[in-house]
């Protein structure tokens, strides 16, 4: 988001407004990470949202629809994500050096260099052990003007020098069905958001699992569960969504829209 401007985000203020304030520290516990800027730092027009992340246990600040969708994608179970750091500030000393090397202008507003940022830095847990960081720029395909491409080149070189993989995510390449399903079930990520207590939730889980693979859509299975257990309509479906977002129910989130999905058991649920 290097094109946005705020008086606090001038390159000359990097030490005072980023380092001194403990912002953008990838080594900090995930719940203590502070982005360079938040949605409240900008005027109220356009995209503006915040959401509570159950992966990093804090409020996250996507500032565009593609960024929000990308965050939902990385919240999907099975991704191996252990940390998400949005709006990560890049050290101006290095971005200025890179801009000079590439022969392009450093991002500036009103003649003053600004702090560049990377939209998202994700830390993954490797299958063989250890952690791997990956930086991502998230853009709309229609916004890839020659000037934006120049800024992305600076950003890519920055992470290359830091020996960190970098990728460009375009809105046109995002997995739409996965994101739609994550948007549907994210409300039920926390157990406290369920319309029933812990014991009914366990009863629903025990009822649903044996009925996987019957050929009936999820909404039908859950409706039958509500009737069988004497629960309010929609209770079992809410529990199923919670189990799905936690990765403990074998649902293909990239497949059909979940209420209409036909369940096929992939593994046993403990």
C-alpha positions in Angstrom: 0.0 0.0 0.0 2.9 2.3 -0.8 0.7 4.8 -2.6 -1.3 5.9 0.5 -0.2 9.0 2.4 -0.4 10.0 6.0 1.7 12.6 7.8 3.0 9.9 10.2 4.3 7.7 7.4 7.0 9.9 5.9 10.3 8.1 5.3 12.2 10.6 7.5 10.0 9.5 10.5 10.7 5.8 10.2 12.7 5.5 13.4 10.4 7.6 15.4 7.0 6.3 14.2 7.8 2.7 13.4 10.9 1.5 15.3 10.3 3.5 18.5 6.6 2.6 18.6 7.3 -1.1 18.2 5.4 -1.4 15.0 6.0 -4.2 12.4 8.0 -6.5 14.6 7.9 -9.9 13.0 9.6 -11.4 16.1 6.8 -10.2 18.4 4.1 -12.7 19.5 1.4 -12.7 16.8 -1.2 -11.1 19.1 1.2 -8.2 19.8 2.0 -7.3 16.2 1.2 -3.6 15.3 0.8 -2.8 11.6 2.2 0.4 10.0 -1.3 1.8 9.7 -4.9 0.7 10.4 -8.2 1.4 8.7 -8.9 4.3 11.0 -5.8 6.2 9.7 -7.6 7.0 6.5 -10.8 8.8 5.4 -14.0 6.8 5.7 -14.6 6.4 1.9 -13.9 3.2 0.1 -13.2 -0.2 1.7 -13.0 -0.1 5.4 -13.2 -3.1 7.7 -11.6 -4.9 10.6 -12.0 -8.5 11.8 -10.9 -10.6 14.7 -8.4 -13.2 13.7 -8.5 -16.6 15.4 -5.1 -17.4 14.0 -3.2 -14.5 15.5 -5.8 -13.6 18.3 -6.0 -9.9 17.4 -7.9 -7.5 15.2 -6.5 -7.3 11.7 -6.7 -4.4 9.3 -7.1 -5.2 5.6 -7.6 -2.0 3.6 -9.0 -3.4 0.4 -11.3 -6.2 -0.7 -8.5 -8.3 -2.2 -6.6 -8.0 1.1 -9.6 -9.1 3.1 -10.1 -12.0 0.7 -6.5 -13.0 0.9 -6.6 -13.0 4.7 -9.6 -15.3 4.6 -7.7 -17.6 2.3 -4.8 -17.8 4.8 -7.2 -18.5 7.7 -8.4 -21.7 6.0 -7.6 -24.9 7.9 -4.6 -26.8 6.7 -2.6 -23.8 5.5 0.0 -24.2 8.3 -0.1 -20.5 9.1 1.2 -19.4 12.5 1.5 -15.7 12.0 0.0 -13.0 9.8 1.5 -9.5 9.6 -0.4 -7.0 7.5 0.8 -3.5 6.4 4.4 -4.3 7.1 6.7 -1.3 6.9 9.9 -1.5 4.7 13.0 0.2 5.9 13.3 3.4 3.8 17.1 3.2 3.8 16.9 0.0 1.8 14.0 0.9 -0.4 15.7 4.2 -1.4 18.9 2.3 -2.2 16.9 -0.2 -4.3 15.0 2.5 -6.2 18.4 4.1 -7.1 19.7 0.7 -8.3 16.6 0.2 -10.4 16.6 3.7 -11.8 13.1 4.5 -10.7 11.6 7.1 -8.4 11.0 6.2 -4.8 7.4 6.6 -3.8 6.8 10.1 -2.5 3.9 12.5 -1.8 4.3 16.2 -2.3 8.0 15.8 -2.8 8.6 13.8 0.4 9.6 10.1 0.4 7.1 7.9 2.2 7.5 4.6 4.0 6.7 1.7 1.6 4.9 -1.3 3.0 4.2 -4.9 2.1 0.5 -5.9 2.3 1.1 -9.2 4.1 3.9 -11.2 5.6 2.9 -14.8 6.4 4.8 -17.2 8.6 4.2 -20.9 7.8 5.1 -23.9 9.8 7.1 -26.3 7.6 6.1 -29.9 7.4 9.6 -31.0 8.4 9.8 -28.5 11.2 10.9 -24.9 11.5 9.2 -21.8 10.1 9.2 -20.1 6.7 8.2 -16.5 6.0 6.7 -15.4 2.7 5.9 -11.8 1.8 2.9 -11.0 -0.4 1.8 -7.9 -2.4 -2.0 -8.0 -3.0 -3.4 -6.0 -5.9 -6.3 -5.7 -8.2 -5.3 -6.7 -11.7 -6.8 -3.5 -13.2 -4.5 -1.4 -11.0 -1.3 -2.7 -12.4 -0.2 0.5 -14.1 3.5 1.0 -15.1 4.1 3.0 -12.0 2.6 0.4 -9.7 4.8 -2.2 -11.4 7.9 -0.1 -10.6 6.9 0.1 -6.9 6.4 -3.7 -6.9 9.8 -4.2 -8.4 11.3 -2.2 -5.4 9.3 -4.3 -3.0 10.3 -7.6 -4.6 14.0 -6.6 -4.6 13.7 -5.6 -0.9 12.5 -9.1 0.1 15.1 -10.8 -2.2 17.8 -8.9 -0.3 16.2 -10.1 2.9 16.3 -13.6 1.6 12.5 -13.9 2.0 10.3 -15.3 -0.8 7.9 -12.7 -2.3 4.8 -13.1 -4.4 2.2 -11.0 -6.1 -1.4 -12.0 -5.5 -4.0 -10.7 -7.9 -7.7 -10.5 -7.2 -8.4 -12.5 -10.4 -6.3 -15.4 -9.1 -7.9 -15.8 -5.7 -9.8 -19.1 -5.0 -13.3 -17.6 -5.0 -15.2 -20.6 -3.6 -12.8 -21.1 -0.7 -13.1 -17.4 0.2 -16.9 -17.5 -0.1 -17.0 -20.5 2.3 -14.6 -18.9 4.7 -16.6 -15.7 4.7 -19.7 -17.8 5.6 -18.1 -19.8 8.5 -15.7 -17.2 10.0 -18.4 -16.0 12.3 -18.3 -19.3 14.1 -14.6 -19.7 14.4 -14.8 -19.1 18.2 -16.7 -21.6 20.3 -18.3 -18.7 22.2 -20.1 -17.6 19.1 -22.1 -20.8 18.8 -25.9 -20.7 19.7 -25.5 -23.6 22.1 -23.2 -24.7 25.0 -20.3 -27.0 24.9 -22.3 -30.2 25.7 -24.8 -29.8 22.9 -22.0 -29.0 20.5 -20.3 -32.3 21.4 -23.6 -34.1 20.9 -24.0 -32.5 17.5 -20.4 -33.5 16.5 -21.1 -37.1 17.6 -24.3 -37.1 15.5 -22.9 -35.5 12.4 -19.7 -37.5 11.9 -21.4 -40.9 11.4 -23.7 -39.4 8.8 -20.9 -38.1 6.6 -21.0 -39.6 3.1 -24.7 -40.4 3.1 -25.1 -38.3 -0.1 -27.2 -35.7 1.6 -26.1 -32.0 1.5 -24.7 -30.5 4.7 -27.8 -28.4 5.3 -30.0 -31.6 5.2 -27.7 -33.6 7.5 -27.7 -30.7 10.0 -31.4 -30.2 9.8 -31.9 -33.9 10.6 -29.5 -33.5 13.5 -31.4 -30.6 15.0 -34.6 -32.6 14.8 -33.1 -35.7 16.3 -31.5 -33.9 19.2 -34.3 -31.4 19.8 -32.2 -28.4 19.0 -33.3 -25.0 17.6 -33.1 -24.8 13.8 -29.7 -23.9 12.5 -27.8 -25.1 15.6 -26.2 -28.1 14.1 -25.2 -26.1 11.0 -23.5 -23.5 13.2 -21.6 -26.3 15.0 -20.6 -27.8 11.6 -19.2 -24.4 10.5 -17.2 -24.1 13.7 -15.7 -27.6 13.2 -15.0 -26.8 9.6 -13.1 -23.6 10.3 -11.2 -25.3 13.0 -10.2 -28.1 10.6 -11.8 -30.9 12.6 -14.6 -31.8 10.2 -13.6 -33.2 6.8 -15.2 -30.6 4.5 -13.8 -29.5 1.2 -13.9 -25.7 1.6 -12.7 -25.3 -1.9 -15.6 -27.3 -3.4 -19.3 -26.5 -3.4 -21.0 -23.8 -1.4 -21.0 -25.5 2.0 -24.7 -25.6 2.8 -25.2 -27.5 -0.5 -22.0 -29.6 -0.2 -22.2 -33.4 -0.2 -20.1 -34.6 2.7 -17.5 -37.2 2.0 -15.4 -38.4 4.9 -11.7 -37.8 4.5 -10.5 -38.9 7.9 -11.9 -39.8 11.2 -12.6 -37.1 13.7 -11.2 -37.8 17.1 
